[in-house]
Structure formats: structure tokens, C-alpha cells
Amino acid sequence: MNLETPLAEVDVVPPPRARQLERFGVRTVGELLLHFPRRYEDRTQFDHFPAETGDRAVCVCGVVKKTSLRRLRGGQAADSRN
């Protein structure tokens, strides 16, 4: 394998992921190595749930205490968490 190897030929990249990356213009191993994310989110620090709205991304952590499954019209199921 070298930097010009197509991602479709790399065993550890599943075909659906290779197609998704190709839509972003990432076709080779070298292009993947040089592809950097638009932003970095530190998901190790959990903020308190935001009291106000804003454009700043926050990471929150919680515990689901209760769930229920309700039937809607047409037989569709809706998951409701309280």
C-alpha cells in the first residue's frame, strides 16, 4: 500500500465508507491522511445542560430514567423518553 492506493482497495475501509469519502473528494490513502476536520469538539469535558440558546456546541451527559414505546396512527412506533 502507498499514498496513491485507492481507498476502495484498502481492506480496513468498508465499501460504503469509501463511497462516502469519495463524495467528499477523498479517494486515496494520501488524500485521507491530509483530510482534516473542520472543527474539533472536546468530548471529554461535559458541560452542564445549557440554560440559554446559543451557537456554541456543547457536550452534555445524562442518564435515561424511563422510556416507553407508543403506537401512532398507521402502526408506526414512537419512542418517548421521560
Backbone as a printed PyTorch tensor [residue, N CA C, xyz], in Angstrom:
tensor([[[  0.8480,  -1.1700,   0.0000],
         [  0.0000,   0.0000,   0.0000],
         [  0.8990,   1.2410,   0.0000]],

        [[  0.5140,   2.2340,  -0.8020],
         [  1.2230,   3.5140,  -0.8110],
         [  0.2020,   4.6430,  -0.7810]],

        [[  0.6710,   5.8840,  -0.8570],
         [ -0.2170,   7.0310,  -0.7380],
         [ -1.1950,   7.1550,  -1.9030]],

        [[ -0.8860,   6.5280,  -3.0210],
         [ -1.7540,   6.5970,  -4.1990],
         [ -2.7520,   5.4360,  -4.2590]],

        [[ -2.7240,   4.5440,  -3.2730],
         [ -3.6530,   3.4110,  -3.2470],
         [ -5.0820,   3.9210,  -3.0620]],

        [[ -6.0070,   3.5180,  -3.9450],
         [ -7.4050,   3.9300,  -3.7790],
         [ -7.9970,   3.3430,  -2.4980]],

        [[ -8.8300,   4.1130,  -1.8180],
         [ -9.4350,   3.6310,  -0.5760],
         [-10.3060,   2.4000,  -0.8100]],

        [[-10.8600,   2.2620,  -2.0020],
         [-11.6890,   1.0900,  -2.3140],
         [-10.8770,  -0.2020,  -2.2620]],

        [[ -9.5600,  -0.1090,  -2.3660],
         [ -8.6950,  -1.2890,  -2.3290],
         [ -8.1080,  -1.5660,  -0.9530]],

        [[ -8.4140,  -0.7250,   0.0290],
         [ -7.8760,  -0.8980,   1.3820],
         [ -8.8690,  -1.7460,   2.1820]],

        [[ -8.3820,  -2.8490,   2.7500],
         [ -9.2600,  -3.8020,   3.4440],
         [ -9.9760,  -3.2110,   4.6540]],

        [[ -9.3430,  -2.2950,   5.3730],
         [ -9.9340,  -1.7850,   6.6070],
         [-10.9690,  -0.6880,   6.3670]],

        [[-11.1270,  -0.2600,   5.1140],
         [-12.1440,   0.7470,   4.7750],
         [-13.2980,   0.0240,   4.0880]],

        [[-14.4600,  -0.0730,   4.7620],
         [-15.6020,  -0.7530,   4.1460],
         [-16.0670,  -0.0090,   2.8920]],

        [[-16.5960,  -0.7120,   1.9060],
         [-17.0440,  -0.0650,   0.6610],
         [-18.0160,   1.1030,   0.8670]],

        [[-19.0040,   1.0050,   1.7810],
         [-19.8830,   2.1650,   1.9620],
         [-19.1250,   3.4070,   2.4530]],

        [[-18.1400,   3.2200,   3.3400],
         [-17.3440,   4.3460,   3.8450],
         [-16.4710,   4.9200,   2.7350]],

        [[-15.9080,   4.0520,   1.8880],
         [-15.0780,   4.5250,   0.7710],
         [-15.9230,   5.3700,  -0.1790]],

        [[-17.1790,   4.9600,  -0.4460],
         [-18.0650,   5.7430,  -1.3100],
         [-18.4020,   7.0880,  -0.6660]],

        [[-18.6320,   7.0690,   0.6440],
         [-18.9420,   8.3070,   1.3590],
         [-17.7510,   9.2660,   1.3010]],

        [[-16.5600,   8.7640,   1.5180],
         [-15.3600,   9.6010,   1.4620],
         [-15.1300,  10.1420,   0.0500]],

        [[-15.4380,   9.3300,  -0.9540],
         [-15.2570,   9.7720,  -2.3380],
         [-16.1600,  10.9670,  -2.6530]],

        [[-17.3560,  10.9880,  -2.0640],
         [-18.2530,  12.1350,  -2.2650],
         [-17.6410,  13.4170,  -1.7010]],

        [[-16.7670,  13.3010,  -0.6980],
         [-16.0700,  14.4510,  -0.1280],
         [-14.7730,  14.7590,  -0.8740]],

        [[-14.4670,  13.9860,  -1.8930],
         [-13.2490,  14.2240,  -2.6560],
         [-12.0400,  13.4890,  -2.1290]],

        [[-12.2430,  12.5380,  -1.2070],
         [-11.1430,  11.7590,  -0.6330],
         [-11.1590,  10.3910,  -1.2960]],

        [[-10.1800,  10.1670,  -2.2100],
         [-10.1840,   8.9290,  -2.9900],
         [ -8.9980,   8.0050,  -2.7020]],

        [[ -7.9010,   8.5610,  -2.1840],
         [ -6.6900,   7.7550,  -1.9660],
         [ -6.2730,   7.7980,  -0.5030]],

        [[ -5.3490,   6.9200,  -0.1450],
         [ -4.8050,   6.8830,   1.2150],
         [ -4.1520,   8.2240,   1.5460]],

        [[ -3.4170,   8.7880,   0.6150],
         [ -2.7580,  10.0670,   0.8390],
         [ -3.7480,  11.1960,   1.0850]],

        [[ -4.8400,  11.2240,   0.3040],
         [ -5.8690,  12.2490,   0.5000],
         [ -6.5360,  12.0870,   1.8620]],

        [[ -6.7090,  10.8400,   2.3200],
         [ -7.3060,  10.6070,   3.6300],
         [ -6.3890,  11.1030,   4.7410]],

        [[ -5.0850,  10.8870,   4.5910],
         [ -4.1360,  11.3420,   5.6030],
         [ -4.0730,  12.8680,   5.6750]],

        [[ -4.3590,  13.5430,   4.5800],
         [ -4.2970,  15.0010,   4.5530],
         [ -5.6600,  15.6540,   4.7730]],

        [[ -6.6750,  14.8580,   5.0520],
         [ -8.0230,  15.3850,   5.2920],
         [ -8.1590,  15.7000,   6.7780]],

        [[ -8.4130,  16.9630,   7.0890],
         [ -8.5360,  17.3930,   8.4720],
         [ -9.9720,  17.8240,   8.7390]],

        [[-10.4780,  17.5970,   9.9470],
         [-11.8490,  18.0060,  10.2720],
         [-11.9910,  19.5290,  10.2730]],

        [[-13.2230,  20.0010,  10.0290],
         [-13.4830,  21.4450,  10.0440],
         [-13.3280,  22.0250,  11.4370]],

        [[-13.7070,  21.2570,  12.4500],
         [-13.6000,  21.7420,  13.8270],
         [-13.3010,  20.5580,  14.7440]],

        [[-12.8610,  20.8780,  15.9340],
         [-12.5600,  19.8610,  16.9360],
         [-13.4880,  20.0710,  18.1160]],

        [[-14.1500,  19.0240,  18.5560],
         [-15.0100,  19.0910,  19.7310],
         [-14.4210,  18.1950,  20.8030]],

        [[-14.0860,  18.7890,  21.9280],
         [-13.5400,  18.0400,  23.0580],
         [-14.6980,  17.3560,  23.7670]],

        [[-14.8560,  16.0730,  23.5620],
         [-15.9660,  15.3360,  24.1680],
         [-15.5800,  14.6650,  25.4770]],

        [[-14.4620,  15.1030,  26.0540],
         [-14.0680,  14.5720,  27.3590],
         [-14.5590,  15.4630,  28.4800]],

        [[-14.8970,  16.7050,  28.1690],
         [-15.3770,  17.6600,  29.1700],
         [-16.8780,  17.8530,  28.9800]],

        [[-17.6650,  17.5270,  29.9980],
         [-19.1110,  17.6520,  29.9060],
         [-19.5620,  18.9170,  30.6260]],

        [[-20.2580,  19.7770,  29.8940],
         [-20.8330,  20.9890,  30.4700],
         [-22.1590,  20.6450,  31.1350]],

        [[-22.6410,  21.5740,  31.9540],
         [-23.9950,  21.4470,  32.4640],
         [-24.9420,  21.7270,  31.3130]],

        [[-26.1630,  21.2260,  31.4080],
         [-27.1140,  21.4360,  30.3270],
         [-27.3040,  22.9260,  30.1280]],

        [[-27.2070,  23.4210,  28.8940],
         [-27.2710,  24.8710,  28.6710],
         [-28.6420,  25.4480,  29.0200]],

        [[-28.6520,  26.5540,  29.7560],
         [-29.8890,  27.2090,  30.1470],
         [-30.3740,  28.1580,  29.0580]],

        [[-29.4560,  28.6580,  28.2430],
         [-29.8310,  29.5840,  27.1820],
         [-29.4300,  28.9990,  25.8320]],

        [[-30.0160,  29.5470,  24.7820],
         [-29.6690,  29.0780,  23.4440],
         [-28.4440,  29.8210,  22.9590]],

        [[-27.7260,  29.1960,  22.0660],
         [-26.5370,  29.8240,  21.5130],
         [-25.9940,  28.9980,  20.3660]],

        [[-25.0120,  29.5390,  19.6860],
         [-24.4030,  28.8650,  18.5460],
         [-23.2400,  27.9710,  18.9430]],

        [[-22.7820,  28.0720,  20.1750],
         [-21.6320,  27.3020,  20.6320],
         [-22.0500,  25.8530,  20.9000]],

        [[-21.3090,  24.9070,  20.3350],
         [-21.5950,  23.4940,  20.5650],
         [-21.1770,  23.1130,  21.9820]],

        [[-22.0090,  22.3380,  22.6610],
         [-21.6800,  21.8490,  23.9950],
         [-21.8800,  20.3420,  24.0220]],

        [[-21.1910,  19.6830,  24.9060],
         [-21.3230,  18.2420,  25.0930],
         [-21.9480,  18.0160,  26.4620]],

        [[-23.0530,  17.3120,  26.4900],
         [-23.7240,  17.0510,  27.7550],
         [-23.8190,  15.5440,  27.9680]],

        [[-23.9290,  15.1570,  29.2120],
         [-24.0240,  13.7500,  29.5690],
         [-25.2270,  13.5860,  30.4830]],

        [[-25.9900,  12.5390,  30.2800],
         [-27.1630,  12.3290,  31.1100],
         [-27.4960,  10.8570,  31.2420]],

        [[-28.5310,  10.5870,  32.0190],
         [-28.9970,   9.2210,  32.2430],
         [-30.4650,   9.1570,  31.8650]],

        [[-30.8310,   8.1940,  31.0260],
         [-32.2280,   7.9910,  30.6610],
         [-32.8700,   7.2120,  31.7960]],

        [[-33.8740,   7.8170,  32.4300],
         [-34.5080,   7.1810,  33.5760],
         [-35.7140,   6.3380,  33.1870]],

        [[-36.4060,   6.7020,  32.1200],
         [-37.6080,   5.9690,  31.7460],
         [-37.8170,   6.0920,  30.2440]],

        [[-38.2450,   5.0140,  29.6290],
         [-38.6020,   5.0300,  28.2160],
         [-39.9340,   4.3310,  28.0380]],

        [[-40.5990,   4.6410,  26.9550],
         [-41.8420,   3.9420,  26.6270],
         [-41.9980,   3.9230,  25.1230]],

        [[-42.7360,   2.9600,  24.6270],
         [-42.9810,   2.8080,  23.2040],
         [-44.4650,   3.0080,  22.9830]],

        [[-44.8170,   3.9760,  22.1510],
         [-46.2260,   4.2850,  21.8990],
         [-46.5380,   4.0760,  20.4340]],

        [[-47.7040,   3.5480,  20.1440],
         [-48.1460,   3.3400,  18.7710],
         [-48.8570,   4.5910,  18.2690]],

        [[-48.4860,   5.0240,  17.0630],
         [-49.1280,   6.1620,  16.4260],
         [-50.0650,   5.6640,  15.3380]],

        [[-50.7980,   6.5850,  14.7530],
         [-51.6590,   6.2020,  13.6190],
         [-50.8350,   5.5690,  12.5340]],

        [[-51.3570,   4.5840,  11.8710],
         [-50.6390,   3.9220,  10.8010],
         [-49.6880,   2.8380,  11.2640]],

        [[-49.7280,   2.5150,  12.5530],
         [-48.8910,   1.4290,  13.0820],
         [-47.4450,   1.8010,  13.3190]],

        [[-47.0880,   3.0770,  13.1670],
         [-45.7170,   3.4830,  13.4140],
         [-45.4650,   3.5810,  14.9090]],

        [[-44.2880,   3.2250,  15.3070],
         [-43.9260,   3.2960,  16.7280],
         [-43.1460,   4.5730,  16.9760]],

        [[-43.4080,   5.2170,  18.0930],
         [-42.6580,   6.4030,  18.5080],
         [-42.0270,   6.1210,  19.8470]],

        [[-40.7570,   6.3710,  19.9580],
         [-40.0410,   6.1540,  21.2030],
         [-40.1370,   7.4410,  22.0210]],

        [[-40.6700,   7.3540,  23.2220],
         [-40.8410,   8.5290,  24.0770],
         [-40.0260,   8.3310,  25.3230]],

        [[-39.1140,   9.2850,  25.5800],
         [-38.2850,   9.2030,  26.7920],
         [-38.7190,  10.2850,  27.7570]],

        [[-38.9260,   9.9020,  29.0040],
         [-39.3120,  10.8690,  30.0430],
         [-38.1560,  11.0980,  30.9810]]])
